[in-house]
Amino acid sequence: MKKIGVLLSGCGFKDGSEIHEAVFTLLAIDKHGAEAVCMGPNADFPVTNHFSMQESGEKRNALVESARIARGNIRDIAEVKAADLDAIIFPGGFGAAKNLCDFAVKGAAAAVHPEVSRLLKEMAAAGKPIGAICIAPALISAALGRELAPTLTIGNDAGTAAEIAKTGAKHQNCPVTEIVVDAKNKLVSTPAYMLANRISEAYEGIDKCVREVIKLI
């Protein structure tokens, strides 16, 4: 059975992984006959209260929080290598742009978490497919834009697309239920909650993204 890495960044769309996107990714991986390998960074990050939508002033460990979504079946990304996986998928949520990198603050000048950068570059060098959902393509562009000039999408937000373009990546506008496939770099992306107004719209695009990632293996 093909093993698909799922890199989580916490639990909750304001400070970690977008929960719907993460669960839809896991569901689609199972639906299309593969096995999910959940992972996250073992590091502490600021917490947002998802009722008030304000930062709480505390910090929580992203690996521990991500374990909620993975039902405890999760690995520290530092222990995962490209050889362990057939592909990798990044759900969105602001954690992808705040915890896995700092694109949310620095845009095109973003730095990427060292272990995330390492694994992404290992996967790309091995020619293994990468999926990116919602804002996660910004992370991909920060890590691989200058090296690979990948084509990807975050939907149609002009400001975010402009920052992505500064990294050397190419942004392509895309409807919420569709995907953008960069066949050369084996990269698949979909807008999900960058555009979705309905949960079913997010699921449709994510299901297509996961299916295409598995096809590219």
PAVEXSE-83401 format. One record per atom (N, C-alpha, C): x, y negated, z negated. Coordinates in pm, whole numbers, plus 50000, padded with zeros to 5 digits. Each point is the difference from the previous one (the first is absolute). Layout:
<rs>
XYZ...
</rs>
This chain:
<rs>
500845012050000499164988050000500874987550000499674990550085500774987650009499874991949871501114994249957500034992149877500054985150034498994992849954499904985850029500204992049872501074992349994500234991549885498964988949993499554996849880499094988849978500634991349892500494988350040500714991449905499024990249936499795001849871499104991749923500794989349924499324989249961500694988749938499334995449871499155008549944499224996449883498555003850021499114994849918498595004050007499104987749992499574995150117499164988250006500484990450107499104994650080500414992850120500734986949972499844994249883500654987349971501455001549955500365011549943501355001749948500625013550031499345007950083500505013350033499395004850130499765012950010499375005750119498504997050001499464997150118498564998650016499415014049984499145001849902499575013549963499215006750111499084992950064499265006150110500965004750109500934991350038500945003550107500855012149962500455000549876500825011349955499205013050002498774999649949499165012149997499635004350142499674990550086499685003550139501205006350069501194995249969501215005950057500165014449955499825002549872500105013649947498925009050059498794994850013498905007850058500305003550145500464990350077500275002550142501155009850019501014999149916501125009550010499495014249980499185002049899499435013349975499075004250114499154990950045499055002750107500695004650128501164994350028500715003150124501075010749980499915007549891500795012149984501424998349953500294989149930501354997949948499954998749847501174998849941500124999149853500584986549962499374993149907500494987049953501075001949893501054992050009501044999449898500024985749947499334997949887499904986549944501284996349927500354987250010501204995049934499814985349967500854994949912499954985949965501324995949938500234986949990501234995149937499885000149848501055004549934500025000449853500514986549949499104990250003500374986449962498774992749947500234990049917498914992349940499704987550082498714996950014499584988350077498864992849928499804987050028498924992449936498635005850031499104998849902498655005650009498994989050027499035002950087498874991050023498745006449942499244992349923498705004449950499035000250117499485011750035499165001150119498544995949975499714995349879498694994149973500084984850014501014994149936500164985450008500804995750122500745009450059500904997550114501154990649963500355000049872501124991949952501105009249948501274995450013501095007849943499855000349848500235011749942499775002049857501194996249914501174998750060501204997049924500765012249956499445011950021500705012449965500595006550124500765010549978500555007950111499655014649979499895007250111499785014449995500915006850101500255012849975500875007850088499225004750123500514996850118499295003250124499855015150021501005007749959499925014650016498915005749909499954995249877498995004649905498604996050047499854987750047498704995450048499585007550127500945002550090499705007450123499565014249971500505005649890499635013649962498505001349976499324989049969498545000349984499345004150132500474994150110499445003050132500365014150043501235004149970500505013150042499595011249905499204996949899499585009949900501205006949936501074992249981501195005149933501005006950088499635003250123500885007350091500804990050082501064994949942500754989050062501485001249967500834994550089501455000649983500584985949999501114998549932500784987750005500624999250140499824988750068500544998750135501515002350004500694997149890501455001949996500395014550020499065009149976500295014450012499545005750134499454991550088499465004750128500924995950113500285009650089500824997250117499205003150126500454994550112499315002250127499905014850032500995007749960499995014450027498845007149931499424993749898498885006049927498664997950070499984991150100498744995650060500005002050151498795001050056499835000050145499564986350051499434991949913499554986450032499754992849869499774986950008499694992349880498964989450034499104997249905498954990150019499984990649880499834987150028499954989649898498604994049994499195003449900498754992749981500294985449965498974991550016500194985949970499714996649855499524987949979499924994349867501174990549982499844989849915501054990049985501285005949942499915011849938501215006449951500995002950110499505002650121500905002550113500824987750035499424988149975500674987550034500594992849879499765005449878500544993949878500945009349924499715013050002500785009749923501005007650087499555004450117500895007450090500934990750076499604987450012500834989350054499434987049945500584988650037499464987249952499524991350116499445006450102499464992850115498934990049958499215003349899498924991149955500544986549954501254999749955500624987749952500944994050103500785008450066501094995150085499755001650150498905006450038499715001650142501115007350073500434994650113500995006650085501345002049931500274992349895501275001349926499925010549890498955007950000499755009649893501135010149983500255003549874500885011249967499145012149970500495011850035499265012449981500605007849883499145005949918500465008549890501045009950054501165001349936501095008150056499615014350036499245006749916499625013950029499005000850115499134989950010499044999550111500754997950130500954990749999500814997350119500775012450042500605006649902500775012150030499155010550068498845003049943499165010650054499454996250137499594987550016499504995650130501075001450108501224996049969501085000950098500375014450029499945008549899500235014450021498945005850094498754996549977498915005150083500144995250144500314987350017500164994550134501185006550072501115001749930501195006150060499745014550041499125006749926499675014050030498905001250105499474988750045498935000350100498705005549947499744997849871498775005149938498954988949994498735003450026498954989850009499764992549870499614987350017499704991149889498624993950024499155000349899498704993550007499964988449902499364989050040499924988249913498604994150008499414997649884498604996049988499894986349933499064991850051499694987149937501204990650007500544995549887501154991149996501325007650007499985013249989501245007950000500864998150125499434997150119500884997350114500984988449976499644990649912500944989349966501235005749931499805010049915501115007049936500875006950105499375006750096500755006850106500824990050078499414988650032500744989850076501184994749920499834998249870501094995149916501155010049995499685012850001501025010449990500645003550133499205000050107500475005550128499884990350118499454988049977499734990850110501214996650083501074996049936501194995850074500695011750069499895011649942500685011950053499245006550114498675001049988499215007850096499034991650083499754987649962499014991550068498695007550023499415005749896498795008150017498784991450033499015006250063498714993750026499015005149896499294990849935499085003949893498904989649984499075002849908498874990949979499654998549852499554988149964499334997949872498584994850026499555001050124498694995150038500124987950089499624988149949500104988050083500344987449920500545001549881500364988449920501244993250059499824987950051501074993450076501224996949914499794995749877501124996649914500875012049967499375011049962500755012349970500695005350124499294999650114500585004750126501234991950037499974987049975501144991450032501225003649916499795002949871501115004149914500555013550044499125009150038500455013050049500864998350124499594991250090500754997850124501414994749972500164992449893501324994649965500985010949961499505011749962500895011049960500555007450121499474997250119500395007350120498965010150044499005002449915498905008950037499034992750092499185007750070498994994450089498625002849941499224989349980498655002049948498995000750113499065009449987498925001650099498674999449927499144990750040498674999249939499235012950022499165003649904499315012950005498704999349921498905005650053498755000749923500145009449881499134998349902500105007149874499945015250014499225005050094499825014550011500985006550098500974992350050500935005350098501425000649944500925004950081501395001549960500914994450109501214996649961501054996550095501085010649989500365005850113500995010750003501264995250072501115000149931501314997450059500645013750022499805005450120500445013750027501515001449993500724989850043501465000650000500545001849858499454992549907500475000549861499165009249911499025006850061499105009049926499394992849879499474988350026499404991749896498534997450033499125002649904498564998050019499504990749890499204990050037499484990749900498544996850026499314995849894498574996750009499694989149897499054990950028499774988549911499345003149866499095009949997499265003349877499454987349933500304998249870499394988849928500604986350030500944999150093500364986950052498834994250079499125008950050498844995850078498685005849953500035011549937498775007549972499034992349910498754999850041498924994749917499205011249936500155012050055499285011749950500995011349977499765008049899500905010949966500115010050115498925001950074500025009550112500924995350111500134986850017500914994850103501455003349964500344998249874501365003249955500295014850021499035008549964500215014450015500215004050145499224994350092500115004050140501404997350056500544988249971501334996850048501085008549935499885002349869500995008049929499995014450049498825005650023499915013650051500715001250135499804990150087500675000150131501514998849983500424991649907501434998049976500665012949953499405006549903500565012449947500035010850106498935001250075499935010150106501114997850102500254987550038501034997150099501395002549944500234996549874501295002849937500305014950005499015008249967500205014550001500255005050142499324994350098500225003950140501424997050045500614989649945501344995950042501125008549939499655008549907501035008649937500575009850102
</rs>
